[in-house]
Amino acid sequence: MAKILPVISAPADPTWLMARIGALLLPYYEKDVPQSFREIEAEDWAASLADAPQWAATAAMRWWKSADNPKRGKRPLEGDIQARIRHEMQAVRATHIALKSPEPVPRPEQPPRERVSAEKMAEIIESKGMTRERLAGMPLDAMPGCDFDVSAKARAEAAE
């Protein structure tokens, strides 16, 4: 992993970055803005995103225009894309921190999940007013008190 980090963290080529920024902003350009102002704006964008790897910049800019972004109809500012690049880079930063740490990074201990007993299930079903007829057509994961992870694991094991 230590060998991969410099590669995936390397800044994008400035020429490529300028073109990518231009492509992002193209739908938002106004007709009466002088070309020299657009060039200055592109230079400001390039300076603010200079440290971004190509893959992270691409992902951030595609996300901006995607259906996943509720602000996609608005013109982005440099900070909008910088924030999304930071989001895209979270795993890289975490890996970098973990590799620099003198001690292994402890993983948070997950509390054991309690399985629902048949008696507890019957109690839940009764309290919700559910009947056998109503439950008959429901997927297992949708039943009250059912632990999805346990159900998915049981189905996966049964399929093997």
KAGI-V396294 format. One record per residue. N is the residue number from 1. RES is the residue in one small letter. OMEGA is omega as a letter, one per 40 degrees, with the letter a starting at -180 (999 if undefined). Layout:
N&RES&OMEGA / N&RES&OMEGA
//
This chain:
1&m&a / 2&a&i / 3&k&a / 4&i&a / 5&l&i / 6&p&a / 7&v&a / 8&i&i / 9&s&a / 10&a&i / 11&p&i / 12&a&i / 13&d&a / 14&p&i / 15&t&i / 16&w&a / 17&l&i / 18&m&i / 19&a&a / 20&r&i / 21&i&i / 22&g&i / 23&a&i / 24&l&a / 25&l&a / 26&l&a / 27&p&a / 28&y&a / 29&y&i / 30&e&a / 31&k&a / 32&d&i / 33&v&i / 34&p&a / 35&q&a / 36&s&i / 37&f&i / 38&r&i / 39&e&i / 40&i&i / 41&e&i / 42&a&i / 43&e&i / 44&d&i / 45&w&a / 46&a&i / 47&a&a / 48&s&a / 49&l&a / 50&a&a / 51&d&a / 52&a&i / 53&p&a / 54&q&a / 55&w&a / 56&a&i / 57&a&i / 58&t&a / 59&a&a / 60&a&a / 61&m&i / 62&r&i / 63&w&a / 64&w&a / 65&k&a / 66&s&i / 67&a&i / 68&d&a / 69&n&a / 70&p&i / 71&k&a / 72&r&i / 73&g&a / 74&k&i / 75&r&a / 76&p&i / 77&l&a / 78&e&a / 79&g&i / 80&d&a / 81&i&i / 82&q&a / 83&a&a / 84&r&i / 85&i&i / 86&r&i / 87&h&a / 88&e&a / 89&m&a / 90&q&a / 91&a&i / 92&v&i / 93&r&i / 94&a&i / 95&t&i / 96&h&i / 97&i&a / 98&a&a / 99&l&i / 100&k&a / 101&s&i / 102&p&i / 103&e&i / 104&p&i / 105&v&a / 106&p&i / 107&r&i / 108&p&a / 109&e&i / 110&q&i / 111&p&i / 112&p&i / 113&r&a / 114&e&i / 115&r&i / 116&v&i / 117&s&i / 118&a&i / 119&e&i / 120&k&i / 121&m&i / 122&a&i / 123&e&i / 124&i&a / 125&i&a / 126&e&a / 127&s&i / 128&k&a / 129&g&a / 130&m&i / 131&t&i / 132&r&a / 133&e&i / 134&r&a / 135&l&a / 136&a&a / 137&g&a / 138&m&i / 139&p&a / 140&l&a / 141&d&a / 142&a&a / 143&m&a / 144&p&i / 145&g&a / 146&c&i / 147&d&a / 148&f&a / 149&d&i / 150&v&a / 151&s&a / 152&a&i / 153&k&a / 154&a&i / 155&r&a / 156&a&i / 157&e&i / 158&a&a / 159&a&a / 160&e&999
//
